[in-house]
Amino acid sequence: MFVRIRSLVMGLGALALVLASSWSTAAPVATQQDYIRTLQQAARHRHLADSPMWRTLLHYRVQPLTRQDRSLADDRDFFLAPDGAHAPEQELDATLAAFFDPTVRHALDQPAACRFIARYQWLQEELGFDPQQLPPPDCPRYRQWREGIQADKVTLIFPSAYLNSPASMYGHTFLRLDPQPAAGQNRSPLLSYAVNYAANGNENEGIAYALKGLTGLYAGQFTNAPYYLRIREYNDLENRDIWEYELALTPKEIDRLLAHTWELGPTRFDYYFFDENCSYHLLSLLDAARPELGLTDRFTWWAIPLDTVKAVTDTPGLLKAIRYRPSNSTELRYRANLLGPQGAGLAQQLSQGQLPPAELMRHEPSADRRALMLETAERLTSFEATRKDSTEAATQRERMALLTARAALPAGDPLTVPTPSTDPTQGHNTARTDIMVGQRNGHGVVLIQAKPAYHELLDPEPGYQRGAAIQFFSLMLGKTSDGHLQLEKLIPVEITSLSAREPLLSAKSWRVHIGLERADNARADGSRPLGINLNGGPGLAYELTAHENLMGYVFLDNQARWDRSLPRQPWAVGTGLAAGLLADVSPAWRLQLEVFQRAYLDHQPKEAGLLLQTRYSLSKQWNLHGRCATSQRSGMPVNQECTAGLQRYW
């Protein structure tokens, strides 16, 4: 009996130990789940899912047509809830729960609290995590990356427009992260890191590249690389002036910006040229640094890089300083102006090896001018090497010969290219509306035109590249005294590049025009049918005065047109010449005169015409505009149109 009682007591004791052990294991789990629910309830009570910071970190935007929430991130791994891309509150709940899971199963072998470090840091500030329940995460990858950058200030970089690159016709933006130099050191910004967002595409694909960029078929990603590589790409290879806008961000704001940059590194976004492009997504980083900015909320249908820069510089208290870095071509142009035509010609001969440096004294007695010529020749040699893919060894031999000759002359003051009086943000706005009244072939006409972007030849030039004109999706409606309101033209693309020939640089000019346009000539029933017009070709341009207030140009004027008003058949393919003048009568007054003549295949009638138009600026955002055009096809009536009116930039 005693043995049985003892066995029973031992069995009950063992059972008690098992139950106690089970309770001690299950209790923390239950406590953890309770704590997660407590955090989720606190977040709901404070409406954190609706806060600007949460919406910025997840890139939520209200779709302008459906008015539904959606995230612009197109990477499934960016979300922790099944419907996190469309449900901010569900994503916040899932994020809080994921912070308690230390499993290394996210991008770059990280737990959720390290993969989404900006979310963790912000929610920690808002909810005050209990370190006993949720210990701070150990994030060695992020810590190593962050220590390598050591950013003390942030600068918005704007390389100006580059017409020869489809992705950069409007310019480009990225951020430079500058570290605090050590005591007694002067650290060069070239050694800083730059954060860039761009499409993973190949510009050599031509039309396919443009179509994919318009329809979001390219993946866009954030990257960071040394700033000197960006300078080489934009400033040296693409010959684009660079404007630097230093931002007044606090250390805490910079920390938030970098934490969100880390989150976006492995994340895919579908890239769209017009809205979700390089400049738009960079604004989201600034919004993460200072959520009350709301910079991305200012752009719905399109985001032109220059407009995004203006949004930053127009924000009170955000801009600290502006700096200018001229491109190689700008510096060479400035040097050529200092030397004059004869001196620039000698510099070019030195660069091309036609004039040995030792013989330069026979042509130029002044030591200062010889020094400038040798320096210019060395710069020109480097410039041409990047354009012609010369071997590095050959280029270095040519440069060393010029530098050796320069070293034998007295040292002078370093040459500094003057900063333009107007930076890009001080130019006119990029959208424009026109209201014009006048007559067309003897009938009164009213024209209303809307141009979403960006700049045309007659627009005020300050802040924009001289001779460059880019227009996308220009729309014109018209009503004549004997007709009704109708579409006059829709111009998806019109680009003109007038690059004046110079002593040192052999720039090329070109233009292209694609449009849906009404015929100039009316049919027998009086109607003017819509047709398709493709026009363009290469050309030459020259500055005709030293003050650069008169430019002459000539283009090979190719045209392919589908026009149901034509007498033989509804198509015409031909070529000819167009020549014109662009004159600045005063800073506010510009004139353009152009004449053309074309001959067509298949005996279609020849065509000739003349255009005279003028613009007078009343203010930075208001113009008076006048236009007269006349054209005629052989054997057909003369077409004449004269209008005048107001233009308003938006």
C-alpha positions as a printed Julia matrix, in Angstrom:
650×3 Matrix{Float64}:
   0.0    0.0      0.0
   2.8    2.41     0.87
   4.48   1.7     -2.47
   1.26   2.42    -4.37
   0.71   5.7     -2.5
   4.31   6.71    -3.15
   3.96   5.94    -6.86
   0.75   7.94    -7.02
   2.4   10.93    -5.33
   5.38  10.75    -7.7
   3.04  10.55   -10.71
   1.09  13.6     -9.59
   4.34  15.49    -9.03
   5.57  14.66   -12.51
   2.24  15.76   -13.97
   2.52  19.02   -12.06
   6.0   19.58   -13.44
   4.82  18.94   -17.01
   1.88  21.34   -16.59
   4.13  23.97   -15.03
   6.62  23.57   -17.84
   3.87  23.9    -20.46
   2.47  26.98   -18.73
   5.91  28.64   -18.56
   6.4   28.03   -22.3
   2.95  29.19   -23.4
   2.68  32.24   -21.16
   5.2   34.47   -23.03
   3.6   33.56   -26.36
   0.2   34.63   -25.13
   1.72  37.77   -23.61
   3.47  38.59   -26.9
   0.27  38.22   -28.89
  -1.55  40.38   -26.37
   1.16  43.03   -26.69
   0.96  42.97   -30.51
  -2.81  43.48   -30.29
  -2.25  46.32   -27.83
   0.12  48.05   -30.27
  -2.28  47.53   -33.16
  -5.16  48.97   -31.16
  -3.04  51.97   -30.12
  -2.12  52.57   -33.78
  -5.8   52.48   -34.77
  -6.77  54.79   -31.93
  -4.18  57.32   -33.11
  -5.09  56.81   -36.82
  -1.44  56.16   -37.7
  -2.42  54.37   -40.92
  -3.86  57.68   -42.16
  -0.86  59.77   -41.12
   1.3   61.46   -43.8
   4.39  59.57   -42.61
   2.89  56.1    -42.98
   1.43  56.93   -46.36
   4.8   58.29   -47.47
   6.76  55.26   -46.24
   4.42  52.91   -48.13
   4.06  55.28   -51.13
   0.27  55.28   -50.93
  -1.53  57.62   -53.33
  -5.2   58.08   -54.16
  -5.74  56.93   -57.75
  -7.04  60.07   -59.48
  -9.8   58.26   -61.42
 -11.01  55.52   -59.06
 -10.24  57.55   -55.88
  -8.98  54.33   -54.26
  -5.8   53.9    -52.23
  -2.92  52.19   -53.96
   0.82  52.02   -53.4
   3.12  53.04   -56.22
   5.55  50.28   -55.21
   5.2   47.32   -57.57
   7.23  44.81   -55.56
   5.29  42.15   -53.63
   8.11  41.85   -51.08
   7.62  45.5    -50.1
   4.39  44.56   -48.31
   3.79  42.35   -45.28
  -0.01  42.05   -45.54
  -1.66  40.12   -48.43
  -3.48  43.28   -49.56
  -0.94  45.72   -48.18
  -0.6   47.56   -51.49
  -4.2   48.81   -51.14
  -4.91  48.63   -47.41
  -2.79  50.97   -45.24
  -4.28  49.77   -41.93
  -3.84  46.07   -42.72
  -0.24  46.75   -43.73
   0.42  48.58   -40.47
  -1.01  45.69   -38.43
   1.09  43.19   -40.36
   4.2   45.33   -39.97
   3.83  45.52   -36.18
   3.4   41.75   -36.0
   6.39  41.13   -38.29
   8.69  43.13   -36.01
   8.35  40.34   -33.43
   9.57  37.73   -35.93
  13.4   37.61   -35.96
  13.45  35.23   -38.93
  15.94  36.34   -41.59
  13.68  35.98   -44.62
  13.53  39.41   -46.25
  15.73  41.09   -48.86
  19.46  41.13   -48.06
  18.93  38.4    -45.43
  17.26  40.68   -42.91
  14.42  40.39   -40.41
  11.46  42.7    -40.97
  12.61  45.3    -38.43
  15.89  45.75   -40.35
  14.47  45.42   -43.88
  11.94  48.15   -43.04
  14.09  50.17   -40.68
  12.33  53.5    -41.35
   8.95  51.95   -40.47
  10.42  50.5    -37.3
  12.04  53.78   -36.21
   8.89  55.83   -36.82
   6.53  53.36   -35.12
   8.95  53.14   -32.2
   8.72  56.95   -31.84
   4.93  56.91   -32.09
   4.13  53.87   -29.93
   7.15  53.57   -27.63
   7.94  49.83   -27.86
   8.61  48.03   -24.59
  12.21  46.76   -24.91
  11.31  43.76   -22.73
   8.62  42.73   -25.21
  10.37  43.92   -28.4
  14.14  44.34   -28.02
  15.78  46.78   -30.47
  16.84  44.89   -33.61
  20.46  44.25   -34.47
  20.91  45.34   -38.11
  24.58  44.87   -39.11
  23.98  45.36   -42.84
  22.15  48.65   -42.36
  24.63  49.8    -39.73
  27.6   49.14   -42.03
  25.91  50.96   -44.94
  24.91  53.9    -42.78
  28.39  54.28   -41.27
  29.87  54.3    -44.77
  27.76  57.27   -45.85
  27.92  59.5    -42.77
  25.81  62.18   -44.45
  25.81  65.6    -42.82
  23.88  67.47   -45.53
  21.72  66.71   -48.56
  21.88  68.48   -51.92
  19.36  68.19   -54.76
  21.25  67.88   -58.06
  19.66  69.02   -61.33
  21.53  68.21   -64.57
  19.91  70.38   -67.2
  17.93  69.12   -70.18
  19.72  66.97   -72.76
  17.78  66.68   -76.02
  19.83  63.77   -77.38
  18.64  61.46   -74.59
  14.94  60.45   -74.56
  15.0   59.88   -70.81
  16.61  63.25   -70.05
  14.98  65.71   -72.45
  13.42  67.51   -69.49
  16.48  67.2    -67.26
  17.09  64.83   -64.36
  17.37  65.0    -60.59
  19.15  63.03   -57.88
  20.36  63.6    -54.31
  23.94  64.02   -53.11
  24.8   63.02   -49.54
  27.72  65.02   -48.16
  29.57  63.84   -45.03
  31.0   66.17   -42.43
  34.75  66.58   -43.17
  37.18  65.72   -40.4
  38.77  68.56   -38.45
  41.34  70.38   -40.57
  40.28  68.64   -43.79
  38.51  70.0    -46.85
  36.51  67.11   -48.29
  35.58  67.26   -51.96
  31.89  66.73   -52.85
  33.11  64.44   -55.65
  33.76  61.79   -52.98
  30.2   61.97   -51.66
  27.51  59.42   -52.47
  24.57  60.14   -54.76
  21.09  58.57   -54.53
  19.48  58.11   -57.93
  16.23  56.65   -59.23
  16.16  55.54   -62.87
  14.71  53.01   -65.28
  16.6   49.8    -65.92
  16.37  50.3    -69.68
  18.55  50.69   -72.74
  18.25  53.99   -74.61
  19.71  52.32   -77.7
  16.36  50.57   -78.2
  15.12  53.77   -79.85
  11.33  53.92   -80.31
  10.9   50.78   -78.19
  12.66  52.54   -75.32
  10.23  55.47   -75.51
   7.16  53.22   -75.75
   8.25  51.06   -72.81
   8.95  54.16   -70.74
   5.53  55.6    -71.53
   3.7   52.39   -70.57
   5.63  51.41   -67.42
   7.33  48.33   -68.89
  10.69  49.22   -67.35
  11.56  48.52   -63.74
  12.74  51.56   -61.84
  15.09  51.25   -58.88
  16.94  53.39   -56.37
  20.72  53.13   -56.42
  23.59  54.91   -54.72
  27.01  55.49   -56.24
  29.92  57.93   -55.84
  29.08  61.43   -57.04
  32.12  61.62   -59.32
  30.62  58.85   -61.46
  27.43  60.89   -61.9
  29.52  63.95   -62.75
  31.34  61.97   -65.42
  28.04  60.72   -66.87
  26.15  64.02   -66.93
  28.77  66.78   -66.79
  31.5   65.28   -68.96
  29.95  62.71   -71.28
  26.55  64.32   -71.85
  27.83  67.91   -71.53
  25.05  69.11   -69.26
  25.34  72.0    -66.85
  24.6   70.94   -63.29
  22.77  73.0    -60.67
  23.16  72.06   -57.0
  20.47  73.02   -54.47
  21.64  72.45   -50.9
  18.72  71.65   -48.6
  18.21  72.79   -45.01
  17.52  69.4    -43.42
  18.22  68.62   -39.77
  20.33  65.6    -38.72
  17.18  63.76   -37.65
  15.53  64.43   -41.01
  18.62  63.17   -42.81
  18.49  60.0    -40.71
  14.88  59.42   -41.76
  15.72  60.05   -45.42
  18.56  57.53   -45.34
  16.53  54.93   -43.47
  13.84  55.11   -46.15
  16.49  55.01   -48.88
  17.66  51.71   -47.37
  14.11  50.35   -47.54
  13.76  51.29   -51.21
  17.06  49.81   -52.37
  15.71  46.32   -53.23
  12.23  47.6    -54.17
  10.89  47.67   -57.73
   8.73  50.49   -59.07
   7.27  50.53   -62.58
   8.92  53.48   -64.32
   6.79  55.96   -66.27
   8.42  58.88   -68.1
   5.63  61.34   -67.43
   4.67  60.81   -63.79
   6.42  58.05   -61.82
   9.86  59.12   -63.0
  13.24  59.97   -61.46
  12.18  63.32   -60.06
   8.81  62.28   -58.65
  10.17  59.39   -56.59
  13.05  61.48   -55.24
  10.44  63.81   -53.74
   9.15  60.87   -51.7
  12.54  60.67   -49.97
  12.26  64.33   -48.98
   8.69  63.72   -47.8
  10.01  60.87   -45.63
  12.56  63.25   -44.13
   9.92  65.9    -43.4
   6.37  64.5    -43.86
   4.65  67.87   -43.65
   6.29  68.92   -46.96
   3.8   66.89   -49.02
   5.89  67.43   -52.17
   4.58  64.4    -54.06
   0.98  65.49   -53.43
   1.55  68.43   -55.79
   1.92  66.16   -58.83
  -0.88  64.0    -60.19
  -0.75  63.54   -63.97
   2.85  64.4    -64.79
   6.05  65.41   -62.99
   8.6   67.38   -65.01
  12.03  67.46   -63.29
  12.21  71.25   -63.43
   8.77  71.51   -61.79
   9.85  69.19   -58.97
  12.94  71.33   -58.38
  10.72  74.41   -58.25
   8.47  72.66   -55.73
  11.52  72.19   -53.5
  12.98  75.67   -53.9
   9.58  77.36   -53.46
   9.04  75.63   -50.1
   9.83  78.13   -47.33
  12.84  77.15   -45.23
  13.9   74.17   -47.37
  16.55  75.77   -49.64
  19.91  76.68   -48.13
  22.23  77.46   -51.07
  22.52  77.24   -54.88
  25.71  76.32   -56.77
  26.5   75.96   -60.46
  28.82  73.46   -62.16
  29.33  74.2    -65.87
  29.7   71.34   -68.33
  32.81  70.79   -70.43
  31.07  72.2    -73.5
  30.01  75.32   -71.58
  33.59  75.86   -70.39
  34.97  75.4    -73.91
  32.4   77.84   -75.26
  33.45  80.41   -72.66
  37.14  79.89   -73.46
  36.47  80.32   -77.18
  34.73  83.63   -76.51
  37.74  84.85   -74.5
  40.18  83.83   -77.25
  38.17  85.11   -80.19
  37.93  83.32   -83.56
  41.66  83.46   -84.33
  42.79  82.36   -80.89
  40.19  79.58   -80.75
  41.4   78.41   -84.16
  44.98  78.16   -82.85
  43.76  76.2    -79.81
  41.95  73.79   -82.13
  45.09  73.33   -84.23
  47.05  72.56   -81.06
  44.46  69.99   -80.02
  44.44  68.3    -83.41
  48.25  68.16   -83.61
  48.37  70.51   -86.59
  50.39  73.09   -84.63
  53.25  71.94   -82.34
  53.2   73.74   -78.95
  56.77  74.93   -79.51
  55.67  76.96   -82.55
  52.81  78.74   -80.78
  55.02  81.76   -79.9
  55.35  82.61   -83.61
  51.58  83.14   -83.76
  50.9   84.64   -80.31
  53.46  86.82   -78.45
  51.41  87.16   -75.24
  52.34  84.57   -72.62
  48.92  84.86   -70.94
  47.08  84.16   -74.18
  49.41  81.28   -75.05
  48.66  79.79   -71.63
  44.93  80.13   -72.26
  45.28  78.53   -75.69
  47.27  75.58   -74.33
  44.79  75.04   -71.48
  41.9   75.22   -73.94
  43.62  72.78   -76.31
  44.1   70.3    -73.45
  40.43  70.59   -72.43
  39.36  70.17   -76.05
  41.52  67.05   -76.41
  39.85  65.45   -73.39
  36.42  66.52   -74.62
  36.89  65.02   -78.07
  38.32  61.81   -76.59
  35.06  61.1    -74.74
  33.06  61.68   -77.94
  35.28  59.67   -80.28
  36.26  56.79   -77.95
  39.97  57.5    -78.4
  42.39  55.19   -76.65
  43.45  56.38   -73.23
  47.15  56.04   -74.01
  46.94  58.22   -77.13
  44.84  60.83   -75.34
  47.27  60.98   -72.43
  50.25  61.5    -74.75
  48.5   64.41   -76.47
  47.43  65.95   -73.17
  50.88  65.62   -71.58
  52.51  67.44   -74.51
  50.11  70.33   -74.07
  50.38  70.36   -70.27
  54.19  70.33   -70.45
  54.17  73.37   -72.71
  51.69  75.07   -70.38
  53.87  74.37   -67.32
  56.71  76.31   -68.93
  54.63  79.49   -68.84
  53.9   81.64   -65.77
  51.06  80.47   -63.57
  47.96  82.6    -63.88
  44.65  82.93   -62.1
  42.36  79.91   -62.5
  39.61  80.41   -65.05
  36.08  80.42   -63.66
  33.02  80.21   -65.87
  30.52  82.86   -64.7
  27.33  81.58   -63.1
  24.27  82.44   -65.22
  22.22  85.28   -63.8
  19.08  83.09   -63.83
  18.98  79.55   -62.51
  16.42  77.09   -63.99
  13.9   77.58   -61.19
  13.56  81.29   -62.0
  12.37  80.75   -65.58
   8.77  80.65   -66.75
   6.5   77.79   -65.65
   6.39  74.76   -67.92
   2.66  74.56   -68.82
   1.01  77.21   -70.97
  -2.44  78.25   -72.2
  -2.99  80.49   -75.25
  -6.09  82.39   -76.35
  -5.82  83.85   -79.85
  -8.23  85.73   -82.12
  -7.79  86.71   -85.77
  -8.7   85.63   -89.29
  -8.16  82.58   -91.46
  -8.74  82.9    -95.2
 -11.12  85.79   -94.7
 -13.1   84.32   -91.81
 -12.81  85.24   -88.14
 -11.25  82.58   -85.92
 -10.79  81.98   -82.18
  -8.08  79.54   -81.08
  -7.53  78.03   -77.62
  -4.33  76.08   -77.05
  -3.06  74.09   -74.04
   0.57  73.01   -73.77
   1.32  70.79   -70.74
   5.07  70.97   -71.4
   7.54  72.5    -71.7
   9.29  75.22   -73.73
   9.26  76.48   -77.32
  11.6   78.7    -79.3
   9.63  81.9    -78.75
   9.25  81.43   -74.99
  11.42  83.59   -72.68
  14.87  82.03   -72.57
  16.17  82.74   -69.02
  16.49  79.47   -67.12
  16.28  77.35   -70.28
  18.78  76.09   -72.83
  19.2   78.43   -75.78
  17.8   77.01   -79.01
  16.08  74.05   -77.34
  12.33  73.5    -77.68
  10.33  70.54   -76.39
   6.56  70.14   -76.51
   4.48  67.11   -75.66
   0.73  66.68   -76.19
  -0.03  70.22   -77.25
  -3.78  70.58   -77.95
  -5.5   73.3    -79.98
  -9.26  73.93   -80.41
 -10.63  76.42   -82.91
 -13.87  78.07   -83.94
 -14.39  80.13   -87.1
 -17.18  82.62   -87.73
 -18.79  80.24   -90.22
 -18.23  76.99   -88.32
 -18.34  75.24   -84.98
 -15.8   74.41   -82.29
 -13.47  71.64   -83.42
 -10.09  70.08   -82.8
  -7.46  71.93   -84.81
  -4.39  69.93   -83.85
  -2.97  67.49   -81.33
   0.84  67.42   -81.26
   2.17  64.44   -79.26
   5.81  65.37   -79.95
   7.61  68.43   -81.26
  11.32  68.88   -80.57
  13.74  71.43   -81.99
  17.44  71.59   -81.18
  19.19  74.68   -82.52
  22.82  74.15   -81.54
  24.89  77.0    -82.97
  28.14  76.09   -84.7
  31.16  77.37   -82.78
  34.92  77.68   -83.29
  35.67  74.7    -81.04
  32.47  72.65   -81.06
  30.76  71.1    -84.07
  27.24  70.99   -82.65
  24.39  69.53   -84.71
  20.86  70.86   -85.04
  17.73  68.81   -85.73
  13.99  68.86   -85.31
  11.03  66.48   -85.4
   7.28  67.06   -85.43
   4.48  64.49   -85.11
   0.92  65.74   -85.16
  -2.75  65.12   -85.84
  -3.71  68.31   -87.69
  -6.48  69.76   -89.84
  -5.71  70.43   -93.48
  -4.86  73.96   -94.55
  -7.05  73.64   -97.65
 -10.8   73.09   -97.45
 -12.55  70.46   -99.54
 -15.47  71.19  -101.86
 -17.93  70.95   -98.99
 -15.94  73.5    -96.98
 -14.63  71.0    -94.4
 -10.99  70.72   -93.35
 -10.32  67.05   -92.55
  -7.94  65.85   -89.87
  -4.72  64.25   -91.06
  -1.36  63.01   -89.82
   1.78  65.08   -90.3
   5.34  63.81   -89.78
   8.02  66.41   -90.3
  11.68  66.89   -89.45
  15.31  66.65   -90.43
  18.89  67.67   -89.62
  20.12  71.23   -89.84
  22.7   73.88   -89.06
  22.51  76.96   -86.85
  24.8   79.96   -86.42
  24.94  82.84   -83.99
  25.08  85.9    -86.23
  26.06  88.46   -83.56
  28.56  88.47   -80.71
  25.78  89.25   -78.22
  23.87  86.06   -79.23
  20.69  87.95   -79.99
  20.33  86.79   -83.61
  20.49  83.16   -84.7
  20.15  81.89   -88.24
  19.26  78.31   -89.11
  18.49  76.0    -92.01
  16.91  72.52   -91.96
  16.41  69.71   -94.41
  12.63  69.8    -94.34
  11.32  66.26   -94.82
   7.58  65.61   -94.63
   5.21  62.65   -94.78
   1.55  63.67   -94.62
  -1.83  61.96   -94.84
  -4.25  64.66   -95.97
  -7.67  63.97   -97.52
  -7.82  67.48   -98.98
  -5.01  66.76  -101.45
  -6.08  66.64  -105.12
  -4.47  63.37  -106.32
  -4.37  61.01  -103.33
  -4.54  61.5    -99.55
  -0.82  61.17   -98.94
   2.27  63.19   -99.74
   5.95  62.42   -99.15
   8.5   65.05   -99.97
  11.52  67.07   -98.94
  12.86  70.58   -99.19
  14.56  73.3    -97.19
  13.43  75.52   -94.34
  15.44  78.56   -93.28
  14.82  81.1    -90.57
  15.96  83.75   -88.15
  15.42  83.95   -84.39
  15.92  87.52   -83.16
  15.83  89.12   -79.71
  14.83  92.75   -80.26
  14.97  93.31   -76.49
  15.01  91.08   -73.39
  11.19  90.99   -73.52
  10.66  90.86   -77.28
  11.51  87.97   -79.63
  10.75  87.46   -83.34
  10.91  84.41   -85.57
  10.85  84.43   -89.36
  10.88  81.17   -91.35
  10.39  80.29   -95.02
  10.15  76.83   -96.58
   9.7   75.08   -99.9
   9.08  71.37  -100.53
   8.71  69.11  -103.55
   6.73  65.87  -103.31
   6.79  62.45  -104.93
   4.2   61.16  -107.41
   3.58  64.6   -108.91
   1.91  65.96  -105.82
   1.9   69.77  -105.97
   4.9   71.64  -104.59
   4.42  73.7   -101.46
   5.97  76.93  -100.18
   5.24  79.06   -97.18
   6.27  81.81   -94.79
   5.86  82.18   -91.02
   6.3   85.32   -88.94
   5.57  85.24   -85.22
   6.47  87.34   -82.22
   6.26  87.25   -78.44
   6.4   90.14   -75.99
   6.7   89.32   -72.26
   4.47  91.34   -69.95
   5.79  89.44   -66.91
   7.43  86.11   -66.17
   4.12  84.3    -66.61
   2.26  86.47   -69.17
   2.99  87.11   -72.88
   1.48  88.91   -75.81
   1.75  86.78   -78.94
   1.2   87.4    -82.65
   1.44  85.02   -85.59
   0.97  85.29   -89.36
   1.46  82.36   -91.71
   0.86  81.88   -95.4
   1.35  78.8    -97.58
   0.35  77.54  -101.01
   0.48  74.32  -102.99
   0.91  74.67  -106.74
  -2.46  75.1   -108.43
  -4.34  75.49  -105.14
  -5.62  78.57  -103.24
  -3.33  80.56  -100.94
  -3.86  79.89   -97.22
  -3.47  82.81   -94.84
  -3.9   83.03   -91.1
  -3.12  85.9    -88.72
  -3.86  85.8    -84.99
  -2.95  87.7    -81.83
  -3.63  87.06   -78.18
  -2.45  86.25   -74.67
  -0.31  83.43   -73.3
  -0.32  82.36   -69.64
   2.2   80.0    -68.0
   1.08  77.7    -65.2
